[in-house]
Amino acid sequence: MPKKGDDRTKGIDIQALEVSNINTQEKPFRINVWDFGGQEIYHATHQFFLTKRSLYVIVNNTRSNLTDFNQWLQTISLFSDNSPVIIVQNQVAGSPVDLDLRGLQAHFSNILFVKDADLSNTDDGRLQKLIQSIELGIQQLPHVGSELPKLWVAVRNALQEKAKEEPFISARDFYAICRENKIEDKDAVKRLGGFLHDLGVFLHFQDDPVLRYTVILQNSWATKGVYTILDDERTRKRNGHFSGEEAEEIWAGTEFEDMHHELLQLMKKFELCYEIPDIQPTQFVSPQLLPIEKPKYDWDNTQNLTLYYDYGFMPKGLMGRLIVRLHRYIKDINSLAWRSGCIFTYENTDAQVIETYGNKKIEIRVRGKNCVRLSSIIICEIDALNKGFEQIKVAKMVPCNCMECSKSQKPHFHNYENLMYRKSKGKLTVECSISFEDVSVKQILDGVFDENQARKKGIPELIGANRISEALSLFSDTHPEEAALISSRYNEAARMYYLGQLPYQNWIQIRDEIAQGILALSKMEPSSGEITGSAFQSINKKLDEIKSQLNQQDIALNRTYEQTGANQRELLDLLEQLQENPLPDDYIDKVVDVIERGMTDFQTKFPQAGEILDAWKTASQQLKLTSDSKAKLKFTIPFVFCSIEKEYAWNGWDWFRSIKEDIRKGKQGKWHEMFVEGKKEG
């Protein structure tokens, strides 16, 4: 709905409503209403929430008539497979605007109807009729009324209740909810998680090494967290540049304070930013905040390899996502990139890529010694982006290389798909529309794109962009046995790093060694049977060293668990002596001593525990504020009531976060909410 002044819809606002059920009056019908922000900066995330299982309402404010119907209708068509649309003319102190409904429906058959209403007037009856039409339209969607397994419904209902209080839960808590509702098979839980993710009940990226441990129940919380960074004045003034420390400062004191790792990963997942490599402290860039104006630089249009993509409708944000994917080829993000274009460099070759949104084109100009190599890299990424849009209409146009066109600044362009189709039919030539020469199809294709070269370069480029998992996937196509072995080592190291059990520098060293091993093996022939080769033996030795290091880490962890268990037993002995009366000072001192020893020892292996220890020390000074001695002791020994067993280590972050939250509740006097069921052992 249009809003006044600066009261903008930031990203996406989501509310759940109960409406009348057209099938039965006894049971209300629940709908989720998603309000998408109208500002262009927020369009980048819309694509992740537009689904096929929805009814869309486009609201036009007739006072300004600024709604871009074509933009929204094309976006809905592109991302949601022609889901039904209702257009609302909001006549707030205005007159109806003429709208060519038949003309729109000729291009967008999914438009149901247009309604006129004054959304600020609840008395004239039009608003109520509009609401009834929307309620009816939603309940007539094809999937509505489809029966789901009762156990799935129970889990979904439990999560929706949970979402009223918490914006996110751990994956472990999600599994616990599934177990409580008699879904215990891990594969079944994953399938249900994928279904609920697709349905929009929550966000859970099961394949992401960071986000897999968190289930985001409130999607609006995620978008608000992301745009807290992008809307920050410092970030905007610096054209989208921000550091990891600055992000932490921006989120400090907010509901996102303890989730900066996950939110930064979410921003990278949505391709809203990328990490600048080889810079400490960590620096990020959000391309959608780059300068609008093209920077000054010299470009010679002669002797260019030129090709372009012609879109029926160009999705917004394509250039920004391309910059994220190809950022390692940018020499200087400050002087060679802007919001709609960028200069990429590779092996003494430059490529100028410009998005002309009004003309719905992406133009690529390449000059230098290795034009085909660089154009192949860029084409691969643009093609990959285009494949993400099922309904997209785009033509890849490549230049003719006949005698006349080769010398021309304005050559004829052939449709790439048509050339590929001719090739598949055995047609070896195609006629140029300018010179009318018969030109070799193969020569035209080879002049802009080298499939073998693109694949050969794929692994180094992915590794250079720190996309190790993708490099491993590509590597496994040709070297399955080696890839399986390396993947197991890589995943083991990644797991321990994301749990905070492996220091950052050690993780970087391990990751780099694995990357170098992939590079070395990718240049060799795949093994047959027994894995051999000096290069593999070298990397295998390194990986064995890594595994040994991880095993040592496990041994150290086991010792820590044993020590923690001893501290627990000592404190439980003290607990048995506790009476319902004020605690003597020497008793409190003894408890404090045990806690400090336990937490300090714990901190040696888990640096994050330092935050908890600091919070506990502050809170322990407030022990005498309550007369309930049991509450005092409970507040003082948080880890006694938590499951500190090896199983939890797969997501240590959740445990630490829960402890900090319990301490916060204790400081607020909410004793009954501390250490609730689900955190206790068993």
C-alpha positions in Angstrom: 0.0 0.0 0.0 1.4 3.5 -0.8 2.8 5.3 2.2 3.5 9.0 2.8 6.8 10.7 3.1 9.7 8.7 4.5 7.4 6.0 6.0 8.7 3.5 3.5 8.2 -0.2 3.2 11.7 -1.5 3.9 12.3 -4.6 2.0 9.4 -6.8 2.8 6.8 -6.5 5.6 4.9 -9.7 6.4 1.7 -10.1 8.4 -0.5 -13.2 9.1 -4.2 -12.7 8.8 -7.2 -14.9 9.4 -10.1 -14.6 7.0 -13.4 -16.3 6.4 -13.2 -19.8 5.0 -15.4 -20.2 1.9 -15.6 -23.9 2.5 -16.5 -24.0 6.2 -17.4 -21.3 8.7 -16.1 -23.3 11.6 -12.5 -23.0 10.7 -10.9 -19.6 9.7 -8.5 -19.5 6.7 -5.0 -18.2 7.4 -3.1 -16.1 4.9 0.3 -14.5 4.9 0.3 -10.9 3.5 3.7 -9.8 2.1 4.1 -6.1 1.4 7.0 -5.5 -1.0 9.0 -2.3 -0.8 8.6 -0.1 -3.8 12.1 1.5 -3.8 14.5 0.1 -6.3 17.1 -0.8 -3.8 14.7 -3.3 -2.3 13.9 -5.0 -5.6 17.1 -7.1 -5.3 15.6 -9.4 -2.6 12.1 -9.6 -4.0 13.1 -12.5 -6.3 13.7 -14.7 -3.3 10.2 -14.4 -2.0 8.0 -14.3 -5.2 6.5 -17.7 -5.5 4.1 -19.6 -7.7 1.7 -20.3 -4.8 0.5 -16.8 -4.4 -2.1 -14.1 -5.4 -0.5 -10.7 -6.2 -2.2 -7.4 -5.6 -0.6 -4.3 -7.3 -1.8 -1.1 -5.7 -1.6 2.2 -7.6 -1.9 5.6 -5.9 -4.0 7.6 -8.4 -2.8 10.9 -7.0 0.7 10.3 -8.4 0.0 7.4 -10.8 3.7 6.4 -10.5 3.2 2.7 -10.3 5.2 0.9 -13.0 2.6 -1.7 -14.0 4.8 -3.2 -16.6 7.7 -3.6 -14.2 5.7 -5.3 -11.5 3.7 -7.5 -14.0 6.8 -8.6 -15.8 8.5 -9.3 -12.4 5.6 -11.4 -11.2 5.4 -13.2 -14.5 9.2 -13.9 -14.5 9.5 -15.2 -10.9 6.1 -16.7 -10.1 5.1 -18.5 -13.3 2.1 -16.2 -14.1 0.4 -16.3 -10.7 -3.0 -14.4 -10.7 -2.9 -10.6 -10.2 -5.4 -8.1 -9.0 -4.8 -4.4 -9.7 -6.2 -1.9 -7.2 -6.6 1.8 -8.1 -6.3 3.6 -4.7 -8.3 6.8 -5.1 -7.1 8.7 -2.1 -8.4 12.3 -2.7 -8.1 11.6 -6.4 -10.0 10.6 -9.5 -9.9 7.3 -11.2 -7.0 6.9 -13.7 -7.9 5.5 -17.1 -6.3 2.0 -17.4 -6.2 -0.1 -20.6 -7.2 -3.3 -18.9 -7.7 -5.2 -22.2 -4.4 -4.0 -23.4 -2.7 -5.2 -20.2 -4.5 -8.5 -20.3 -3.4 -9.1 -23.9 0.2 -9.2 -22.6 -0.5 -10.5 -19.1 -3.3 -13.0 -19.1 -2.9 -13.6 -15.4 -4.6 -10.3 -14.5 -8.0 -11.2 -12.9 -9.6 -7.7 -12.7 -9.1 -4.1 -11.7 -10.8 -2.7 -8.6 -11.2 1.0 -7.7 -11.2 1.8 -4.0 -10.2 4.5 -1.4 -8.1 2.5 1.0 -8.5 5.3 3.6 -12.3 5.2 3.5 -13.9 2.3 5.4 -17.5 3.6 5.0 -18.3 3.5 1.3 -18.2 -0.3 1.1 -15.7 -0.5 -1.7 -12.8 -1.5 0.6 -14.8 -4.3 2.1 -15.7 -5.6 -1.4 -12.1 -5.5 -2.4 -11.1 -7.5 0.7 -13.7 -10.1 -0.1 -12.5 -10.4 -3.7 -8.9 -10.9 -2.5 -10.0 -13.5 0.1 -11.9 -15.4 -2.6 -9.1 -15.2 -5.1 -6.6 -16.6 -2.6 -8.8 -19.5 -1.7 -9.2 -20.4 -5.3 -5.5 -20.9 -5.9 -4.8 -24.4 -7.3 -2.8 -25.6 -4.3 -5.3 -24.3 -1.6 -7.2 -27.1 -0.1 -4.6 -29.8 -1.0 -4.2 -32.1 1.9 -0.9 -32.3 3.6 0.2 -35.1 6.0 -1.1 -34.4 9.4 2.3 -34.6 10.9 3.5 -31.9 8.5 0.6 -29.7 9.4 1.4 -30.1 13.1 5.0 -29.1 12.5 4.0 -26.1 10.4 1.5 -24.9 13.1 4.2 -25.3 15.8 6.6 -23.2 13.8 4.0 -20.5 13.1 3.4 -20.2 16.8 7.1 -20.1 17.5 7.5 -17.4 14.9 5.2 -15.1 17.0 7.9 -14.9 19.7 11.2 -15.7 17.9 12.6 -14.5 14.6 14.8 -17.6 14.2 15.6 -21.0 15.8 18.5 -23.4 15.4 18.2 -26.3 13.0 18.6 -28.5 16.0 15.4 -26.9 17.5 13.6 -27.5 14.2 14.6 -31.2 14.3 13.4 -31.3 17.9 10.0 -29.9 16.9 9.8 -32.5 14.2 10.7 -35.3 16.7 8.0 -34.0 19.1 5.5 -34.4 16.2 6.8 -37.9 15.4 8.9 -37.1 12.4 12.2 -38.6 13.2 13.8 -39.8 10.0 16.5 -37.3 8.9 15.6 -37.5 5.3 11.9 -36.9 6.0 12.9 -33.8 8.1 15.0 -32.5 5.3 12.2 -33.0 2.8 9.8 -31.2 5.1 12.3 -28.4 5.6 12.7 -28.0 1.9 8.9 -27.9 1.4 8.3 -25.3 4.1 11.2 -23.2 2.7 9.6 -23.3 -0.7 6.2 -22.5 0.8 7.6 -19.4 2.5 6.9 -20.7 6.0 10.6 -20.1 6.9 14.0 -19.6 5.3 16.4 -22.5 5.7 19.3 -22.9 3.3 20.2 -26.5 4.0 23.2 -26.7 1.7 24.9 -23.5 3.0 27.8 -24.2 5.4 26.8 -21.2 7.6 23.1 -20.8 7.2 22.3 -24.5 7.4 22.4 -24.2 11.2 19.7 -21.5 11.4 16.0 -21.6 10.5 14.7 -18.1 10.0 11.0 -18.0 11.0 10.4 -14.3 10.3 11.4 -13.5 6.7 10.8 -9.8 7.4 13.4 -10.0 10.2 16.0 -11.2 7.6 15.3 -8.5 5.1 15.2 -5.9 7.8 18.6 -7.1 9.1 20.1 -6.9 5.6 18.8 -3.5 4.8 19.9 -2.2 8.2 23.4 -2.3 6.6 22.3 -1.1 3.1 20.2 1.8 4.5 23.0 2.9 6.9 24.2 6.4 6.1 27.9 5.4 6.3 27.4 2.6 3.8 25.6 4.8 1.4 28.1 7.6 1.6 30.9 5.1 0.9 29.0 3.8 -2.2 28.3 0.4 -0.7 31.6 -0.2 1.0 31.6 -1.4 4.6 33.8 -3.5 6.9 32.9 -6.5 9.0 33.6 -4.4 12.1 31.3 -1.7 10.8 28.5 -4.2 10.2 28.9 -5.4 13.7 28.7 -1.9 15.0 25.6 -1.1 12.9 23.8 -4.3 14.3 25.1 -3.7 17.9 22.2 -3.1 20.3 19.6 -4.4 17.9 17.8 -7.7 17.5 20.5 -8.7 15.0 23.4 -8.2 17.4 24.4 -11.9 17.7 23.6 -12.9 14.2 26.1 -10.9 12.1 27.9 -14.0 10.7 24.6 -15.4 9.5 23.3 -12.1 8.1 26.5 -11.4 6.2 26.3 -14.9 4.8 22.7 -14.2 3.8 23.7 -11.0 2.0 26.3 -13.0 0.1 23.8 -15.7 -0.6 21.4 -13.1 -2.1 24.4 -11.7 -4.0 23.8 -8.3 -2.4 27.5 -8.0 -1.5 30.9 -9.7 -1.8 34.0 -9.8 0.3 37.0 -8.1 -1.1 39.8 -10.7 -1.2 43.1 -10.4 0.6 42.2 -7.4 2.7 42.3 -7.3 6.5 40.2 -6.3 8.3 37.4 -7.8 6.2 35.9 -5.4 3.7 32.6 -5.8 1.7 31.0 -4.1 -1.3 27.4 -3.9 -2.2 27.2 -3.2 -6.0 23.7 -1.8 -5.9 25.0 1.2 -3.9 27.9 1.9 -6.4 27.8 5.4 -8.0 25.1 5.8 -10.7 27.4 7.9 -12.9 29.8 6.1 -15.2 33.4 6.9 -14.2 35.9 8.4 -16.6 38.2 6.0 -18.3 39.7 5.4 -21.7 38.2 2.8 -24.0 39.0 2.3 -27.7 36.1 0.9 -29.6 38.2 -0.4 -32.4 39.3 -4.0 -32.7 36.7 -5.0 -30.1 35.0 -8.4 -29.8 31.4 -7.3 -29.3 28.3 -9.3 -28.3 25.2 -8.5 -26.4 22.1 -10.0 -24.7 18.7 -8.7 -25.8 16.0 -9.1 -23.1 12.3 -9.1 -23.6 12.2 -7.9 -20.0 15.4 -7.4 -18.0 15.2 -8.3 -14.3 16.5 -5.6 -12.1 19.8 -6.2 -10.3 21.4 -8.3 -13.0 24.5 -6.1 -13.2 25.0 -6.1 -9.4 24.8 -9.8 -9.2 27.3 -10.2 -12.2 29.7 -7.9 -10.4 29.4 -10.1 -7.2 30.2 -13.2 -9.3 33.1 -11.7 -11.2 34.5 -9.4 -8.6 37.9 -11.0 -8.7 38.4 -9.7 -12.2 37.9 -6.1 -11.1 41.2 -4.2 -10.8 39.7 -1.2 -8.9 36.1 -1.3 -7.7 36.3 2.5 -7.0 37.3 3.6 -10.5 36.2 0.8 -12.8 32.7 -0.1 -11.6 29.4 1.7 -11.3 25.8 0.7 -10.8 25.1 -0.4 -14.4 28.5 -1.4 -15.6 32.0 -2.6 -14.9 35.5 -3.2 -16.5 36.8 -6.7 -16.0 40.4 -7.7 -16.6 42.0 -11.1 -17.3 45.4 -12.0 -18.8 46.1 -8.6 -20.4 42.5 -8.4 -21.7 39.8 -6.0 -20.7 36.0 -6.4 -21.0 33.5 -3.5 -20.7 30.1 -4.8 -19.7 27.3 -2.3 -19.6 23.6 -2.8 -18.7 21.4 -0.5 -20.7 18.2 -0.9 -18.8 16.1 1.3 -21.0 17.1 -0.6 -24.1 16.9 -3.9 -22.2 20.4 -5.0 -23.2 23.7 -6.1 -21.7 26.6 -5.1 -24.1 30.0 -6.8 -23.8 33.0 -5.3 -25.5 36.3 -7.2 -25.1 39.8 -6.1 -26.3 43.2 -7.6 -25.8 45.2 -10.8 -26.4 42.7 -13.3 -24.9 39.3 -12.0 -25.9 37.7 -15.4 -26.3 38.9 -16.6 -22.9 37.5 -13.5 -21.1 34.3 -13.4 -23.1 33.8 -17.1 -22.3 34.1 -16.4 -18.6 31.6 -13.6 -18.7 29.1 -15.5 -21.0 29.2 -18.4 -18.6 28.1 -16.2 -15.6 25.5 -14.3 -17.5 24.0 -17.5 -18.9 24.0 -18.9 -15.3 22.1 -15.8 -14.1 19.6 -16.1 -16.9 18.9 -19.7 -16.1 17.6 -18.7 -12.7 14.6 -17.1 -14.4 12.3 -19.8 -15.8 10.1 -17.5 -17.9 12.9 -15.2 -19.2 13.0 -14.2 -22.8 16.5 -13.3 -23.9 18.5 -13.6 -27.1 22.3 -13.9 -27.0 23.6 -12.1 -30.1 27.1 -12.8 -31.4 29.0 -10.9 -34.2 29.4 -12.2 -37.7 33.1 -12.7 -38.7 32.7 -12.6 -42.5 35.3 -10.5 -44.3 33.1 -7.4 -44.3 31.8 -7.6 -40.7 35.3 -8.3 -39.4 36.4 -4.9 -40.5 33.2 -3.1 -39.5 32.3 -1.2 -36.4 28.7 -2.3 -36.9 28.8 -6.0 -37.9 25.7 -8.1 -38.3 24.8 -10.1 -35.2 23.6 -13.7 -35.3 21.3 -15.3 -32.7 23.4 -17.7 -30.7 20.6 -20.2 -30.2 19.8 -20.3 -33.9 23.4 -21.0 -34.6 23.5 -23.9 -32.1 20.3 -25.2 -33.7 21.8 -25.1 -37.2 24.9 -26.9 -35.9 22.7 -29.6 -34.3 21.0 -30.1 -37.7 24.3 -30.4 -39.6 24.1 -27.0 -41.2 27.7 -25.9 -41.4 27.2 -22.3 -42.7 24.9 -19.3 -42.2 24.3 -16.3 -44.5 25.4 -12.9 -43.3 22.6 -10.3 -43.7 25.1 -7.6 -44.6 27.6 -9.2 -47.0 25.4 -12.2 -47.9 28.4 -14.4 -47.5 28.1 -18.0 -46.3 30.0 -18.0 -43.0 31.1 -21.0 -41.0 28.8 -21.6 -38.0 31.7 -23.1 -36.0 34.0 -20.2 -36.7 31.3 -17.7 -35.5 30.8 -19.7 -32.3 34.5 -20.3 -31.6 35.1 -16.6 -32.1 33.2 -15.6 -28.9 33.0 -18.7 -26.7 35.3 -21.6 -26.0 33.4 -24.2 -24.0 36.5 -26.3 -23.3 38.5 -23.2 -22.2 35.6 -22.0 -20.0 35.5 -25.3 -18.3 39.2 -25.5 -18.0 39.3 -22.1 -16.4 36.3 -22.8 -14.3 38.1 -24.5 -11.4 40.8 -21.8 -11.0 38.2 -19.0 -11.2 36.0 -20.6 -8.6 38.9 -21.2 -6.3 40.1 -17.7 -6.8 36.7 -16.5 -5.8 36.8 -18.7 -2.7 33.9 -20.8 -4.1 35.6 -24.0 -3.0 32.5 -26.1 -2.8 31.5 -25.2 -6.4 35.1 -26.0 -7.5 34.8 -29.4 -5.8 31.5 -30.1 -7.6 33.1 -29.2 -11.0 36.2 -31.2 -10.1 34.0 -34.3 -9.2 32.7 -34.4 -12.8 36.1 -35.5 -14.0 37.8 -36.8 -10.9 35.1 -38.4 -8.7 37.4 -40.5 -6.5 39.8 -37.7 -5.7 36.9 -35.3 -5.2 35.2 -37.6 -2.7 38.4 -37.9 -0.6 39.1 -34.1 -0.7 35.5 -33.2 0.0 35.4 -35.3 3.2 38.5 -33.4 4.5 37.2 -30.0 3.4 33.8 -30.5 5.0 35.4 -31.7 8.2 37.5 -28.6 8.5 34.7 -26.3 7.4 32.4 -27.8 10.1 34.9 -27.1 12.9 35.6 -23.6 11.7 32.0 -22.6 11.6 31.5 -24.0 15.1 34.3 -21.9 16.4 36.5 -24.9 17.2 39.1 -24.1 14.5 40.9 -20.7 14.5 40.5 -18.5 11.5 44.1 -18.6 10.5 44.2 -22.4 10.7 41.0 -22.6 8.6 42.5 -20.3 5.9 45.7 -22.4 5.8 43.7 -25.6 5.5 41.3 -24.2 2.8 44.3 -22.9 0.8 46.1 -26.2 0.9 42.9 -28.0 -0.2 42.4 -25.5 -3.0 46.0 -26.0 -4.2 45.4 -29.8 -4.2 42.3 -29.4 -6.4 44.2 -27.2 -8.8 47.1 -29.7 -9.0 44.9 -32.7 -9.5 42.6 -31.0 -12.0 45.5 -30.8 -14.4 46.1 -34.6 -14.2 44.2 -37.5 -15.7 41.6 -39.0 -13.4 42.7 -42.1 -11.6 41.4 -45.6 -12.5 41.0 -47.9 -9.6 43.7 -47.1 -7.0 44.5 -43.4 -6.6 48.1 -42.7 -7.5 50.3 -39.9 -8.7 53.0 -37.8 -7.0 50.8 -34.7 -7.1 48.0 -36.5 -5.3 50.4 -38.1 -2.8 51.6 -34.6 -1.9 48.1 -33.2 -1.4 47.1 -36.4 0.4 50.0 -35.9 2.8 48.8 -32.4 3.5 45.3 -33.5 4.1 46.4 -36.2 6.4 48.2 -33.6 8.4 45.0 -31.6 8.5 43.1 -34.6 9.7 45.7 -35.2 12.4 45.3 -31.6 13.5 41.5 -32.0 13.6 41.9 -35.2 15.6 44.1 -33.4 18.1 41.3 -30.8 18.3 38.8 -33.5 19.1 41.1 -34.8 21.8 41.3 -31.4 23.3 37.6 -31.0 23.1 37.0 -34.3 24.9 39.3 -33.1 27.7 37.3 -29.9 27.9 34.1 -31.9 28.1 35.5 -34.1 30.9 36.6 -31.0 32.8 33.3 -29.4 32.3 31.6 -32.6 33.6 33.7 -32.5 36.7 32.7 -28.9 37.3 29.0 -29.9 36.8 29.3 -32.7 39.4 30.9 -30.3 41.9 28.2 -27.8 41.4 25.4 -30.4 41.6 26.9 -31.5 45.0 26.6 -27.9 46.1 23.0 -27.8 44.8 22.0 -30.7 47.0 23.0 -28.6 50.1 20.9 -25.7 49.0 18.1 -24.6 51.3 15.3 -22.0 50.7 17.0 -19.2 52.7 19.6 -16.5 52.0 22.9 -17.9 50.9 26.0 -17.4 53.2 28.8 -15.4 51.6 31.3 -18.3 51.8 28.8 -20.6 50.0 28.4 -18.0 47.2 32.2 -17.6 47.0 32.6 -21.3 46.6 30.1 -21.4 43.8 31.7 -18.4 42.1 35.1 -20.0 42.3 33.9 -23.2 40.6 32.1 -21.3 37.9 35.1 -19.1 37.2 37.4 -22.2 36.9 34.9 -24.0 34.7 34.1 -21.1 32.4 37.8 -20.0 32.1 38.8 -23.6 31.2 35.9 -23.7 28.7 37.1 -20.4 27.2 40.5 -21.8 26.3 38.9 -24.0 23.6 35.9 -21.9 22.8 36.8 -18.2 22.5 33.2 -17.2 22.2 32.7 -18.2 25.8 34.5 -15.0 26.8 31.4 -13.0 26.0 29.4 -15.3 28.3 32.0 -15.1 31.0 32.0 -11.3 30.9 28.2 -11.3 31.0 28.1 -13.7 33.9 30.6 -11.7 35.9 28.4 -8.6 35.5 25.3 -10.5 36.4 26.9 -12.2 39.4 27.2 -8.8 41.0 23.4 -8.6 41.1 22.9 -11.9 43.0 21.6 -10.3 46.1 18.8 -8.6 44.2 16.6 -11.7 44.6 15.6 -13.4 47.8 15.1 -16.8 46.0 18.4 -18.6 46.7 17.6 -21.2 44.1 17.2 -18.6 41.5 20.5 -17.0 42.6 22.3 -20.3 42.1 20.5 -21.0 38.8 21.5 -17.6 37.5 25.1 -18.3 38.6 25.6 -21.7 37.0 24.1 -21.6 33.5 26.0 -24.4 32.0 24.9 -26.9 34.7 21.4 -26.8 33.2 22.6 -27.1 29.6 23.5 -30.2 27.6 27.3 -30.0 27.3 27.8 -33.2 25.4 29.6 -33.8 22.2 26.4 -33.9 20.2 25.9 -30.1 20.6 29.3 -29.3 19.1 27.8 -29.4 15.6 26.3 -26.0 16.3 28.1 -24.5 19.2 26.9 -21.0 18.2 23.3 -21.8 19.2 24.4 -23.0 22.6 26.4 -19.9 23.3 23.6 -17.7 22.0 21.1 -19.4 24.3 23.3 -18.9 27.3 23.6 -15.2 26.6 19.9 -15.0 26.2 19.3 -16.7 29.5 21.6 -14.3 31.3 19.7 -11.4 29.7 16.4 -12.9 31.0 17.9 -13.3 34.5 19.0 -9.7 34.6 15.5 -8.7 33.7 14.1 -10.8 36.5 12.5 -13.3 34.3 13.7 -16.3 36.3 11.0 -18.7 35.2 12.0 -18.3 31.6 15.6 -19.3 32.1 16.9 -22.7 31.0 13.5 -23.9 29.7 13.0 -27.4 28.4 14.9 -28.1 25.3 18.2 -26.8 26.7 18.3 -29.3 29.5 20.2 -32.6 29.1 18.2 -35.4 27.6 
